[in-house]
Amino acid sequence: MRFSPRSMCDVWYTGTKRLTASQRATLEASGLSVHHVPLIETRLTDAPLPTRSFDWLVVTSQTAVPALTDVPRDVRVAAVGEKTKQALERVGFTVSLMPETYTGEALFHELAHVVKPDETVVFARGDLANTDHMKQLHHVVDWVVYETVGRDLTEAEVEALERVNALLVLSPSAVRAITPYLDRFEGTWYAIGEVTERAVREVSTLPVRVPECYTMDALIQCVGEDFS
């Protein structure tokens, strides 16, 4: 991986998926040198569908979608946000519920008003997903379909971190992975969501920026505006 000369401003995007061409262009138009430095990786657990009799499927991350091969396509589906909705629709699901605020809390809050007491919900999630919201429903079957693993930075990445002006983190897992190297970072954090923001503030006193809309595009726009 090649990094910028010291005279340039660097932004690290730490998500597992690559930025789109338009997202990268937005950052580069603001004079930033963009680097994709994934801090975590996800692995499917290959856990089988835990029940064949259920009424709703809840998905709070598009990362879970590849694990849903055996799920009937006629089940009612609740998705956390637009990207997850699109990923589900690409493989044949019809999304019946998506909250205006793209958070698991908002999703389960809305579900609590539409799911009947005798209906069963399957929650397809990652191993680190917040499960507190499940308590709002009567019958929830927990299905861990992927796990999240952090990785160590290379020596070159540790050195380059000293020159990073904007650090984009999308989850508490990414924050935990970068924490051992924070003595090298003096820039601004850009985080998606209150949970990730809280994880950042627990380990750092540096500035944290969080867009009102919890999407990658909104986060990119926030960075672009700050460095324009």
N, C-alpha and C positions, 0 to 999 in steps of 0.2 A: 504494500500500500504506500502510495506517495503522498506526502503532505506538503503544505504550502510553505514558501519562504517566510521568514519572520515578519516581513513587511506587510503580509496579507492577513485579512480577517478570516478565521475559520469557523465553520459551523459543523458540529457533529450531529448527525441523525443516527440514533441508536436503535431504531426499530428493526424487526426481523425482515420485513418486506422492503423492497427498494422503493424509493420515491418515484412518482410519475414524472414524466418529462416536464409537465407544466409546473409541478411543485418545485422541481430542481431549478427551472428557469426563473421562478419567482425569487428564489434565494440568490441566484447568481446575478439577477438584475439589480439587487441591492448591494452588490460589491462583495458578496461572501463567496469564499471557496468552500464547496460542499463536499463532505466526506461521510460515507456510509460506514459506520463502525458499530455493528451489532454487538450488544452487550449480553443478549440472551438468545437461546435457541429453544424451539419447542419440538417435542416428540410425541407422536400419537401413542397412547397406551395400549391400543388394540383390545381394550375392554369391551366385551360384547354388550349389546343392548340389554339392559337389566330386566326389562319387562316387555311383553308384547301387547299388553292391554293398558293403553293410556289415551288421554284426550288432548293434551297440549305438549308441545316441545318448546323449551326455552333455550335460546342460544344467545350468549352475551359476547361472543367473539367469533369473527370469521375464521379464526384458527381451528375452531371445532368442526367446521363444515366437512372437511374430508373424512371425518370419522362417522358420518351419518349415512353411510351407504345402505345399511339395512333398515333404515327408518321408513315406514310407509309415507308416501308423498301426500296422502290425503289428510294427514294429521294437521290440526290447527297449530300454527307456529307463531311464537313471539320472539322478535329480534330486537337487540339493543339499539341499533342504529342503521343508517343508510347503507354503509359498506357491508355490514353483516347481512342485511336484507338482500342486497344485490348478490352476494355470494350464495345465499340460500336459493334464490330464484334461479340462478344459473344451473343448479343441479336438480331443479324440478319442484321445489317447495313453493307454496303460496303463503306469504306472511300475512297473518290476520291482525297482528298488533305490533306497533312500534311506538314508543313514547316520544314526545316532542323533545324532551331532554334525554340525551344519549347516555344514560347511566343505568346500572343494574338496579339501583334503588328505585328509580322512576319506573322501570319496566315491571318490577314485582309489585309496586304500588298499584299500577294500572291493572295488572293481572288479578289482583285481589278483588277487584270490582267486577270482573267478568267471569272468572272461573267459579263454577258451582261447587258447593261443599262435597259433593259425591264424585267430582271429577279428579282424575289423576294427571299430574304434571311431571314430565321428565326434564330435568335440568342437565343439559350437556355442557360441561364446563372444563376449565383447566384446573390443575391441582391447587393453584393459589387464588382462585376466585373467591370472592366474599360470599359466604353461605348464610349470613345472618338474615338476608331478605327472604330466604325460603320459609321462614317461620310465619310469614303472612298468609301462607296457603295451607290447606288442610292435608292434602296428600301429594307429597313431592318425592319423586324417586331421583336420588343423586347419581349422576353418571359422569365420572372423571374420564374424559376422552383424550386429554393431552397433558403433558407435564412440562414445566418450564425449568431450564437449567442455565445458570449464569456461566460466563467464561472469563478467563484471565486476559488482561491486556498484554500485548507484546511489548518488548522494550521500546520499539519505535513509537508505538501508540502512547505509552506512558510519557515519553519525552515530548511528543506532539501535543499532549493534553495541556501543556503549559501555554500554548498559543491559541487555545480554543476560546472564542468570544461568546459562542452560543452553543449550549448543550441541550439537545432535544431528547426528552425521556418520556416514554409512553406508559410506563407501569412502575409500581414499587419494585418489581424484580430487577428492572434496569438500574434503578437507584441503588439497590443493594450491591449490584455487580460493580458499579463504579466507585462505591464508597471507599474501598481501600486505597484509592489513588487521588482522593480529593485534595491532598496537600499540593497537588500539581495544578489544580484548576482554580482560576480567578475570574471567570466570566459570569454570564447570566444563564440561569436555568430556564428552560421552556418546557412546561409540563402539561399533559392532558389529564384533566379531571382532578377533583378534590383529593381523592385517595393518593394519587401520585404526588400532588403538591404537598400533602401532609408528610409523605415519606421523605421528600426533599428537605423540608424544614426540620425534620428530626436529625439530619446529619450535616446541614449546611446553613450558614448565615448569609450566604450570597443571595442576590436578588432572584426572585422566582416570578415568571410571567405565565399566566394561565388564561387561555382564551375563554370567552363566555360560552361558546359552542364547543363541545368536546369532540372535535373532529381533527383529523390530520391536516386538512385544507385550512381550517381556522388557525391552527398552530403555525403553519407555514406563513400564512398571511400576517400573523402577529410578528413573527421574526422579520419578515420583509419590511413591514412598516417601521419597526424599531431601527433598522439599519439603512433605511432609505436616505 
